[in-house]
């Protein structure tokens, strides 16, 4: 029996008491579970869908200080994020990787190079590093071949970082489990239980089951992102925090069609927002948009036709010679940001990009709700949430304790490149030896039509995910444990027979279940990860 199933059965069969129950399996919830378990607290984390199903697998993959936030005066947010960025790059190279950013400057464009260099000087000072650089037009073209040279006056360069956000969540959950946390996906929080007004437990329901079960706890931390208002109730006449769901969408392009070795940014001609083209997982990504998301939060978010046009327009502005069109798009993704608005009842009066990305808390006699914040600052948010719930930081582990255990990796096989070995070490940490033994240490491809899979994903990683990483549905594997659904044409449809060959036994699915899971996955991919149909003329 799988670890998840046995743990779920144990919780359903008898009453259990936890020091803290975390609701939400994105990066914030995973970070809270990690800090809680590492502090010796008996911890349970539950996620209503899959780990990182929401925003935390659909972000822009950036681990950065938010230079734009510094420009708008949000110094504290930038300072915290830059400090955490440096910490993460030091702790998990291979998972958090430095990435060069190039901001081209054009005549009469705001901000000009002088102002931008001042911002970069402050950025470097905060991080105690020196990465800023001014490039002449000729040097800019060496960094970014094919860039539009019309009215180009030069470029500013600096360094931030990039990650696989869903893998980051998985690694944090692995660390939490090493310290004893119980973590369950596909278990929904139904109702907060109270005794004399104070939190005393939580009613839960597993997917595909009609019955519920309860766990006892004096502390629930609601880290459900855009769903944060669902567990809240009015307190002393105050309404729950108002979440403004904002959608950010992306296009994935074959790297050969748009080869960039750094992140290139340009202000969009329509709304003057910064939009990026950056390398990721062997592809090139264009993003992001920033729009109010009005669809049901329980459905897979998807890109809209207007967003496709918006991103293709910036591509033609940045790289006019590349002629990127809809036919070049491998896949899309759309994430919904849980932004806390200061204008309840009139949330749309402020432009989405003007809303603060600062996190906010709401406390209600043992229920701590949190929304907002950035991927980069998950550790700080986690510690603040726990300190609020426990009354102080005294019970928390030391501030300088690492999030990720530092273990020596096994010896690199000669068949695996140094670069890929660093990625594998960052992705799996102390589990790497077991990962390499889980299946063939061979690159993923279909073996018949020779589908090219960007990056250097190994079949051993795919099989390991099926055996050890709580894969309940095929989309968990194709969209979050691996990124095959995003980086291979048609969601990796041509690879599915080979995936079945490697993974069916590990997942213990019979042929009927496999076919049902394939149909489910391909429907999800078509709905939420492919291009929307063109509007009828």
N, C-alpha and C positions, 0 to 999 in steps of 0.2 A: 504493500500500500504506500502511496506517495506521502511525503512528509506533510503536505498541506491537508490531505484527506484525513490522515490519522490525527492531526492536531484539531481539525474541525470536529471530528467525532468525539474527541475527548472533551472539548468545550461544550458540546451539545448534550453529553451524557450526564454531566454533574456540574454543580455550581462552582465557579472559580472566581477568585478575588485578585484584582490587580491594583498596583499602586497608581497606575495611570493607563488610560485607554486613549490611543490616538486614532482619530477618524480621518482617513485620507491618506492614500499611498502615493502621493506625488513627492517632489523633492522636499517640501516643507514637512510633511508628515514623516517621511523617512528620516530626515534630520532630527526631528524630535524624538523618534523611537531610538535613534542611535545615541543621542545624548542621555536619554532617560535610562536605557539599559546599561550604558557605560558608567552611569552614576549609581548603579546597583538597585535601580527601581524595577520592580516586577512589572513588565510592560507588555501590552497588547496593541498591535496596529491592525486595523481593518480597512479595507478598500472595497467600495461597492462594485467596481469593475476590475480592470487589471492594474497592477502597479504601473504608475506613470501614464495611465490611459489618457488623462486630460492634458493640461497645459505642459506637463513635465516631459512629454515625449514629442511635443509639437512647438517647442520654442525656436528661437533663432540660433540655438546652440552656442551662444556667446557667453563666455565667462569673462565679464569685463566690468570696469568701474562706471561705465555710463558717462562718457564724455559729454553727451548732450545734457545730462542732468547737472553736470558741473556748469555748463554754459547757462543753464536756467537758474543757477543759484542754490541748487540742492547739494551743498558741500558735504554734509554729513553722510548722505546716501552714497555719494561718490567715494568719500574716504573709506567708509566701511567696505564697500565693494572692492576697491583697489587692494586694500589690505588682505581681504579674503582671497582675491584672485592670486596674489603672490603666494599665499599659504597653500592653496590648492595646487598650483603649478609645482611647488616644492614637494608636496606629499604624494601626488599621483601623476608623475610624468607618463605620457602614453594615453592617459584618459583626459587630462587637462593639458592641452598643447598650446604653446605660444603661437600666435598668428600675427603676421605683419599686416597692418592696416594702412592703406593709401587713400588720402583725401585729395583729389585733384582740385586745383584752384583755377577758375576761369575769370576773365575780365568782368568786373562789376558784379561779381557774385559775393553774397554775404554768407558766412564770415570770410573776410579776406585772409591771406596768409599771415599777416602780422598779428591779427587778433587770435587766429587759430594757434599760432606758435606760443602766444601767451598762455592760452588754455593748456597746451601740451606741457609747458614748463611747470605749471601748477600740478598737472597730472603726474609728471615725473617726480616732482618733489614729494607728493603724497606717497608714492610707491617706493621712494628712495632708490630709484633706478634712472637710467638715462636711455630712453628709446626714441626720443623725438628727433626728427630730421627734416630738413627742407630740401626738396629735390628740384632741380632745374627741369624744364620741359624735356630735354634729352634724357636725363636720368629717370624721369617719370616713365618715359616710353620703354626704358629697359626693364623697369619693374612691371609695367602693364602694357605689353604689346597689343596693338589694336585699339587702344584708347582713343577717343575722339580728341583731336588736337586743335579744333577750332577755338580760338581765343584762350587756349591753355597757357597759363603763366607759370605753372609749376605744380608742386604737390607737397603736402605734409605727410610724413610717415611716423607711425608710432606702433607700439606692440600691445596687444591684448591677448586673449586666449579663446580657444574653441573646444567643444567637447561633444560627446554623444550623450545627450541629456537623459535618455531612458536608461542607458548603461550606468550613468552616474547614480541614478536612483537605485538601480539594482545593487550596485556596490555598497551604497550606504546601508541598504537593507541587510545585505550580507554581514556587514560589520555589526549592525544591531543584533542580528541573530547570534553572532559569535559571543555576544555578551548576554545572551539569554532571552532576548525579545521574541515574542510570538507574533508572526506577521502573516496575515491571511488576505489574499485577494478574493474577489467575488463574494464578499460578505458585506451586507448593507446595514448601516446603523438606522434603526427604525424610530426609536423613541428614547429620550433621556429619562431615566427613572430618578425620582427624588423622594427623600424622606425629610419631612419638616422643611421643605423648600430647598434643601441642599442635595446636590448630586449624590446618588447612592449606587447607580448602576446604569446599564445600557442594554436595550433590547436589540437583538441582531437577527438577521435573516440571511441565510446562504442562498446563492443563485439557484433557481429551479426548485426551490423548496417552499412550501406554503407555511410550514410551522416556524416559529421563532424560538430563540433561546436567549437567556440573559447572562450577563457577567456583572459582578459586583466591583465597584470602584468609587473612590471619593473624588476622582479627578478625571475629567474628559477634556481632551484638547481637540477642538474642531478645526482641522487643517484641510478642509475640503475645497478650498479655492473658490470657484464661482458658485459652488453650492453652499457656501458658508452660512447663508441666512436660513437654511432649512432646519437646522437643529436649534436655532435661537428662538427665544420667546421675549416679549416685551419685559423690560426690567425697570421698575419704578417709573413707569410711564414712558420710558425711552424705547424707541423703535429699534429693531435689529439694524446692524450696520448695512448701509446700502451698497450693494455690489453693482458696478457697471461693467457688464461683460463686453470686452473689446476684442475683436478678432484680428489676428495677424496671420496672413497667408503667405505661402512661399511656392515657388516653382523650382523643380529639380531638372537640370539640363545636363546632357552628357558632357563630361569635361572636354572631350575632343572637339565638341562644337563651340564651347566657350572656355578655353583654357586660361584659368587664372591661378596664380600661385600665392596670391595674397587676397585679403579682403579689400575690395575697391568700393568706395562710397561716392554717391553723388546726390545732390538735392533734387528731388523730383520736380520737374517743371510745373506740375499741376498744383501742388500744395507745399512745396519747399521742404518736405520731410526728407531726412537722410534714408536712402535705400541702398542695400548692399548687394554685391556679387561676391561670393566667397567659396573657396574650395571646401568640400566636406564629403567624407566617405567615398572618395574617388569620383565625385561629381562636382558640378558647380550649382550653387543655390542662389536664387534671386529672391530677396525679401527685405523688408516685410511691409504689409499694409497695416492700417490701424483704423478699424471701423467698428461701430456699434454692432454687436451680435444679437439679433432679435429672434433667432430660431430657438427651439427647445434645447435646453442644456443637456437633456438626457439623450439626445441624438448626436451622432458623429458630426462635428463641425466640418464644413467643406468650403472651399474657395468659391467665390462668385465670379461670374463672367466679367464684371467690371474690374475686379481685382486682377484677373488675368491680363486684361488690356493695360491696366495701370503698370504692372510689372514688366510687360513686354515693351511698353513705351520707354521705361527707364533703361532697358537693355539696348534699345536702338539708339538712345541718347549717349550711353556710355561707349558702346561698341558698334558703331554704325556698319562696320564691315562684316560683322558676324551674321547679320540678318536672321536673328532668332525669331522663330514663329511658333505657333501652337503645335505644329507637327514635330517640333524638336523636344517637346516637354516629356520627360520620363514619368514624372509623377508630381503631385502637389501635396501640401499638407496645410492645415489651418488649425491654429491653437487659439483658445479663448483666455484672455488675461483677466484675472480676478481683481480688477482695479476698484478701490474704495473711493466713491465719489463724495465730495463735500456738499453736493447739492441734491439731497433727496427730493424726489418729486419734480425735479427739473434738471435731471442728469445730462440731458442732451444740449444744454445751453453752452457748455464748454467743449471745444474741439477735443476729440479723443487723445491726440498727441499732447495736449496741454494738461491732462490729468496727472496727478502725482503718482509715482510708482512706489511711494513709501508704504510700508505695511502698517496695519492698525489692529488693535486688540479690542475685544469686548469681554468683560468678566461678569459671570453670573453664578455665584455660589457653587463653584466647582466645575463650571463649564467655561472654558477659555476658548473663544473663537478668534481666528486670525484670518486675514485676507490681505492681498497686496504683497509687495516685496519682490525681490529679484532672485533668480536662480543662484547667483553668485553668493548671496548672503544667507543661505539656508542655515548655516551653523549658528550665526548670531541670532536669527529669528527663533531657532529652536531653543536656545538657552534662555532667551527672554520669555518665551512662552512657559517654559518649565519654572523659571524663577517666579513668574506671576502665579502659577498654579500652586507652587509649594510655599509661597510667601517670602522666599529669599533664595539666594544662590548657594547657601551653605551646604545643601545636600548634593549639589552638582559636582561633577568631577572637575579637576583643575582646568582653567581656561586654556592653558597651553598644551593639553593632551591632544594628540593627533586624532583626526576623524578616522584615518585609515591606518591600520597596522603596517608597520614597516618590516617586511620580511624579504630575505634574499631570494631572488627568483631562481628556479632550477636552471641547469645548463641549457643554453640555446641549441636546438638541433641545427645541424648544418644546412638543412633544407629550408629553414625559415630565415628571412632577412633580419638584420639588426633592427630596422625600423618597425617591422611587423612584430618582432619580439618585445619591443618597448610598448607597442599598443596592447599586446596580449597581457603583459605584466600590469599595465595600468587598468585594463578591463577586469582582470580576475584576481589580482593580488595573490594571497596565500593559497587560493584554489587552483592556481595555474597548473600545477603538476597533475591534479586530478582531471582538469579540463583536457589536457593533452592526452590522457589515457582513455577519455570517454568515447573517442571515435577516431577516424582517420585524420592525421595531421596533413590534410591535402586541401588545396584551394577549392572553393565551391564553384562548380559549373555543372551543366546538365549531362555532359558526356555524349550527347547525340547531336544536337544542333549547335553546340559550342557557344552557348550564350555567354557573353563576356560579363563577369561580375566585377564591378569596380572594387578597389580595395583589395584586401588580402584575407578575407573571411575564410576560416577553416571549417571543414565538416565537423571536426571535433567540437568546435564551439556550438554548432547547431545541435548536435546530439546532447551535449552537456546541458544546454538550456532545457531540452525536453526531459532530461532525467532529474535535474536538480533545481530548476528555476521556476517552478509553479506554472508551467504552461498548461492552461485549461482549454484554450481554443487556439486554432491555427493562426488567427490574427495576432495573438500574443507573441508567437514565434516569428512571424514574418514581418511584423511592423514595429515591435519593441525589443524583444530579446536579440533579434538581428534586424537589419534594415533592408532585407532583400526586397520587401514590398515597395520601397522608395527608390532603390538604385538600379533595379533591373526592369526592362520594359514589361509592360502589362502586369505589373505587380509580381513578377517572377512566375507567371503562369506556366511557362515552359519548364521551369525548375521543379514544379510540384511532384512529378513522378519520382524524381531523384530524392527530393525531401522525404517522400513517403518511404522510399527504400531504406533510408538511413534512420528514420525517426518513428515509424509506426510501432515497432516493438517497444521502444523507450516510452512511448505515450500510452501503450496498451489499448489502442483503438482498433476495433475490428474494421473490416472494409466498409460496412454501412456507415459507421461513425466517421471514418475518414472522408467519405464522399460528402457527408453532411457538413463537415468542417470546411472542406474545400469550397463548397457552394456558399457557405456563410462568409468565408474570408473574401472570395472574389466579389461578392455583393458589396461588402464593406469597402473594399478597395475601389470598386467602380463608383460608389456613392461619395466617398470622402477623400480619396487619394488620387483620383484621376481628374482630367479636365472636365468642367461642366459642359453640357451640350451647348452648341451655339444657339442663340435665340433665333426663332423663326423669323424669316424676312417678311 
